Amino acid sequence: MMPYPTLFSPASINQLTLKNRLVMTPMGCSLANTDGTITDEFIAYYAERAKGGAALIYTEVACVNSEHGRRSSRQIWLTDESQLPMLQKLTQTIHQYGCAIFPQLLHPGVISTNAANGGRPLPGPSGITSKFLKQEARAFEHDELKGLVQDFVRAAVLAKKAGFDGVEIHAAHHYPLHEFLSPYFNKRTDEYGGSFENRCRLLLEIVDAVRAAVGRAYPISVRVSAEDYMGDESYHLDENLKLCQLLEQHTVDVISVSVGGTENGRSHSLEPITYPQGWRRHLAKAIRTMVNIPVISTTVIRDPDYAESLLNEGYLDFVGMGRSFLADPEWPAKAAAGHPEDIRKCISCLRCIDSIKAGGTILCSVNPECGAEYAKKELVQNGDGRLCVIVGGGVAGMECARILAQRKFRVCLYEKEGHLGGQVYLAAQAPKKDKMQWFIDYEETQLRKLEVDICLNHAVTPEEILKLRPYLVVDATGSEPYLPPVEGIDGPLLTTPVEILSGKCQLTNQSVVLFGTGLTSLETAEYLTARGNMVTIIGESSRIASGGGSSVVIGEILRSLQQDNAVIMTGRKLLKIGTDRVVYQKVDTGEIFELPCDKAVMCKGVRSCGKIAAALQGRHPNVRVIGDAAKVGRIQEDVLAGYQLAMEV
């Protein structure tokens, strides 16, 4: 019997029958050329998800106007027929796997940059500048709106010619079609502003014109933000329910439900790790109750049991997942095979989003192949049982062990602690960060299935390693807290984040001072405040978390600390750690202060270990160093390092 009968039952959108209920929702990947043409890398990226069992794939946002409607420098365009050959190659490739594909049609309005649009001001309903992107803006002229309608029509017609199975019109996430709907952004006084009917007018004109151009049998999807989360003046679920009924009347075939957007900090539409599975399922259910067309919704869906329950309980008709397909393209195939434990779940760390924001291509912390599918090497099983010793059970060491074992090497993994995961295990101890443990659990499950010899609580020595006569030694010993040369650094008042998060130093209802304003300091402070401690964070830099981390995640932590009355003081240089107090200097004035406390925590970063490699230098011919042991980095960089070494050996 199929383990998830509803999830893997067919269902239809208009006359298009999909093989299951699993939909890859749109996410930017930045794999197109700068002229908007599709690349082989772009095709390989989506083909991997189609091959893995998705029933329907929505591409990243497709530009419908290349003059003033570019969201980014490397997105696809649907603007003229010169793009057809590669578009057709994409659709033909996806169809080989029994998967349907829709482009998501978008004009970004003010949610873009002037630079991406030739330096021109960005058009929106009323010329209101994005408070986050802060780019020069202007209002759409009345006559331009008719041209905008035709931009969407041209793109939809081109999509149909290219073999796409349908199209989606993006009217969510504070892009202009969403902003026209919202009184918060729409201050127009013509027939496109004011009343609810007027605010819906542009979107419905686009829907009607696209329908007339593509015919009644061609599927049209509209993505909506069910709730704006912008205060009383904004656009709420009640109006959205009326909109969705209008969309159905105007022959839209499926509603894709999201929430919020850029202007509320994206924490609702691109949820950080703190958000639980299904947190906004009620919004999708409300819309599904009011319409008679299918509803797709994303709501941090990570495991198939939960996805099945959402379908069976009537929350939605199709399970929408974006980041889950990045983390594991084979999510559907593994679920269908009855092996949910083999799914590499998204941990909601937002590395994918940060990589795009930084101007790069799509990356994933837990999937080192994400975005590099076209260049992926074949996994060659030529290990012949040769022994590889890996020292350190953090994410770099675990990923290296997994790939080596798949290649038929015999792998022995040593870890000095009683658990795997390294720094990620510690990060998972912070409040609402338990998703981090999912990746550790996945890796450990795979290692045990591959019969990797895991030796916990074993700080292996160089002499022990040499006696084993291994083919390869991998130093994945990670990093250790950096302790600066400050008076009192070795005193009893001081501890480290490792001691706190591992539970070796347990503090409750204490006064605690943390030195450093990086992400580790913030997460440790959040852990401490959750246990009733009174926390003060002191940093020399004037910036908070300047060393990295998602801005959305950092914002969530700062709000949590504020609610718990934590104090953050920047521009302070630590001078001395006493027995019951710390001494610091205010950088701008030179004033010296003393602050009594029960405990102090040094959060000034970490430094690489690499001690095993150093001890074996000249004593073994094949020693490699990976992850934080080589260079301190993020999870994605460590996992990639382990993967690359194991593939190259």
Secondary structure, 3 states (H helix, E strand, C coil): CCCCCCCCCCEEECCEEECCCEEECCCCCCCCCCCCCCCHHHHHHHHHHHHCCCCEEEEEEEECCCCCCCCCCCCEECCCHHHHHHHHHHHHHHHCCCCEEEEEEECCCCCCCCHHHCCCCEEECCCCCCCCCCCCEEECCHHHHHHHHHHHHHHHHHHHHHCCCCEEEEECECCHHHHHHCCCCCCCCCCCCCCHHHHHHHHHHHHHHHHHHHCCCCCEEEEEECCCCCCCCCCCHHHHHHHHHHHHHCCCCEEEEECCEHHHCCCCCCCCCCCCCCCCHHHHHHHHHHCCCCEEECCCCCCHHHHHHHHHCCCCCEEEECHHHHHCCCHHHHHHCCCHHHCCCCCCCCHHHHHHHCCCCCCCCCCCCCCCCCCCCCCCCCCCCCEEEEECCEHHHHHHHHHHHHCCCEEEEECCCCCCEHHHHHHCCCCCCCHHHHHHHHHHHHHHHCCCEEECCCCCCHHHHHHHCCCEEEECCCEEECCCCCECCCCCCEECHHHHHCCCCCCCCCEEEEECCCHHHHHHHHHHHCCCCEEEEECCCCCCCCCCCCHHHHHHHHHHHHHCCCEEECCEEEEEECCCEEEEEECCCCCEEEEECCEEEECCCEEECCHHHHHHCCCCCCEEECHHHCCCCCHHHHHHHHHHHHHHC
